[in-house]
Amino acid sequence: WGAAGGVFWAPEVRGWNATHYLATYTMRDAATGLMGIGTALSSSPTGPWVDAGAPVVPGDAASGVGYIDSSFFRDPATGTPYLLYKYDGNAKQLASTLYLQEVDNATGGGAVGDPVAVVTMTQPWEQLLIEAPQLHFIAGYYYIFYSAGYNQYYMVGVQRSRSLAGGWEKAPGPMLHTAWGAPSVYVGTPAFNGAGHSSTVPRGDDPSKFVLFYHSWDADAARGNGRMMMMEPLLWVNGWPRVLSESPSQEPMAL
């Protein structure tokens, strides 16, 4: 179903069940030209992979807007599998929205019921867009990590709820940023620009502790580093995840 030579990005691979892995990704649909969400299964993380054969979440023909940035979550309370993804509204000067969609429990290759909007743009710092959602269940809360903003104002936010059914509460500000305030005023780490598009991973030696992976730009373009992958240990303050200084660290840190 993907357009030959078309756009393909934002893949993610996670354990699906005891024997298989699920890959989720964004690809341009040959039939519509819109970005859609695909899935594939494999018994090995290195493949071979069997695609579902059609987009699980096709682009929205009515608005001409696609869906991108998918991630997979299985609710530990019910065993129900979900995809979390972005309605790419900012590509058409529309608002972006993050959706939660239940998928087929046998293959992950079909939507079950209607998607539910779980994150909308409600905070002043969520400029232009929200995207890159990930969902985790930690210590009695469902946490959605997401990115917002653009360029040096790209940041990571988080919201939480006791239930997937609703009652979401956003943290009062971004949990990771390099600039927040008036244009060109850096209140975080001046060595880096635009920290975001994060992935929260439990530590292998202690699953109760988490590490945040994300990308950020070297603020000094002359060094030629471009965009780099970075990591920070997650701290917990009153039930909210934080990084130590709310900005990329510049010194070695113990995880």
N, C-alpha and C positions, 0 to 999 in steps of 0.2 A: 504493500500500500504506500510505501515511501516513494517520493519523487526521485527519479534517477539523478544522481549528482546533487541532490538537494541538501538542505540544512539538517544537521543532526547534532544534538548536544544534550548536556546535562544528564548523563547516564548515572544510574545508581544500581548497585547489586546488594541484595540482602538475602538472608536465609528465609525461605518461604515455608518449608516444613522440615521434617526430619531427613528428607531425601533430596530436596530440590532447592534451588536458588531462583529468585525472581529478579529480573532486570527491568527497570523502568527507564524511559527516555523520551525525548522530544524529537519529532521528525516531521518534515513537511509532507502533507498528504497529497499524493499525486492527483486524486480526484477533485480536490477543492483548492489546492494551493495554500491551505491554511496549516498552521502548526497544530499537531495533535499529540496525544500521549499514547505511547505504545508500551507493551509488556512482552516479555519472553521468559521461558523457563528452561532450566538446565539442571542436570544432576551434578554438575561441577561448576565452580565459579569461573573456570577458564573455557567453558563451552564443551561441545557445540550447543547453541541456543535455538529454541523453537519459538518463533514469534507467534503472537496470538492471531495474526493474519489480517487484522484490521485495527484501527485506532480504538483503544478502550474509551478514550475521551477525544472525539473529533472536534475540530474547530467549530466555532459558532458562525454558521452561514448568515444568520440574520444581521449580525453586527460586523461580519468580516474580520473577526478577531480570533486568534488561535489560543491554545493552552500550552503552557510550558512549565519547566521546573518541577517535575514530579518527584515524589518520594513515597515510600511504602511504610505503612504502620499496621501492625496487628495488635488489636486491643487485648491486653493480657486478662482483662476481666471477662470477656466473652469469646475470645478467639476470632472475632470478626476481622477480616482484612480490609484495609482502606488505602486509597491513593489520596495524597494531598498535592495540590497543584495550583498554578496561577492562571487566572484569566488575564491575558496580556493586553489589557486595555490601553496602557500608555503608548503602545505602538500605533494606536489610532486616536491619540489625544483624549482617551477616556480613562476613567478611574480603574485601577487594578483591584482585583479581589482574589482572595485565596479560598479554595474550595476543598471540602472533604467528600470523597465519593467511595461508598462501599463497592467492593468488587467481588466477583465470583470466587467462592472459597475453594473450588476444585482446581481452577487454572489461573486465576487472576486476570483472565482475558476478557472479562465482560463486566459492564457496570450493573449494579443492583440498586434499583430505586433512583431517586433524584439526588444530585449533589447538594451539599449544604454549604452556604457561605459562612466561613468561620473567622476570617480576618478581613476587615475593611479599613480604609484609610481614614483614621479619626484623630490622629495626633499631629501637631504642628511640624514635628521633625520628619514625618513620613511624606517627604516631598517627592512629587512626580510619580512614584511607584512603590509597590510592595511586591516582594517575590521571594523565591528560594525557601519555601517552608519545610520544616521538619517537625515531626510530632513524637514526643516521648512521654511515657508514664513513669513518674519518679515520685516516690514517697507520698502517694495518695493524690497527686495532681497530674493532670494532662497539661503538658507544656508545648506550645507551638513557638519554635524559634523561626524568625523570618528576617529578611533584610529590607531596607527601605532607603529612599533617597538616591543620589546620583553623584558621580565624581568624588570630590573630597567629602561630600556629605552622605556617602554610602555608609550605612550603619546596620547594626544587628539589634533587633528588638525581641521581646518575648511576651507572650500572654499565657494565662493559665486558667484552668477550670477543674472542678471536682468531677465533671461529667462531660462526655462528648456531646451530650444533648444541648448544651448551652451554658449560660452563666459565665462567659469568658471575661476575664479581667486583665487589662494590659498593665505592664509595668509603667511607672510614671515617666520613664525616659529610656533612651537606648541603653543597652547593656554593654555595647562595644562601639566606639566611634573614634574618629580622628579629628573631626571638626563639627561643632554644634553651636550655633549662634549666628551672629552677623556674618555676611559673606566674607570669606577669606580670613576669618578669625579662628585660629586653631586653639581649641581648648583641650585637646588630647595630646597625641604624640606628633610633633612636627616632622619626624623622620619618615612618616608613612602617610599615605592618602587612601581614603575610601576602604575601610575594613568591612568586609561583608561576605555574603553567600556562604554561610557557615554550615558546618556539620558537627553535631554533638555525638561523641563516641564514648561509651563506657570503657574504663580502663580494664585491660585483661587481667591484671593482678588483683583488682578490687572493683567489681562492677558497681559498687555504690558511689564511686567517684568518676567524674567525667572530664574529658578534654574537649576543648572547642577548637576545631580546625576552621580556617577561613583564608581568604586571599586579601592582599593589600598591595598597593603600589608603592614602590620606593619613591619618596618625594623628590629625590635628587635624580632627575632623568639622566644626568650626565654619567651616572654610575652604570647605566645600562642594565639594571636588574629587572626592569619592567614589573610585572605583577608576580608576586611571590606567595607561596603557601606558608601560612604561619599557624602557630598553635599556642593556646593558653590553657592553664588549668582552670576549671570552673569552681568558683566558690559559691556558697549558699548563705544568703543573708535574709532572715525572716521569710524563708520559703521561696526566695527569688534567686535565680542564678545570676552571678556577676563574674566579671574578670577583675583582677586586682585593682587596676587604676582606671577601668572603663576604656582603656585604649591599649594599643599594641605595646607589649613590653620590649625594652631595648637591652635588657640584661638577661643572662641565663637564669632560669627559674626551675626549682624542683617541682615536678608534677605530683 
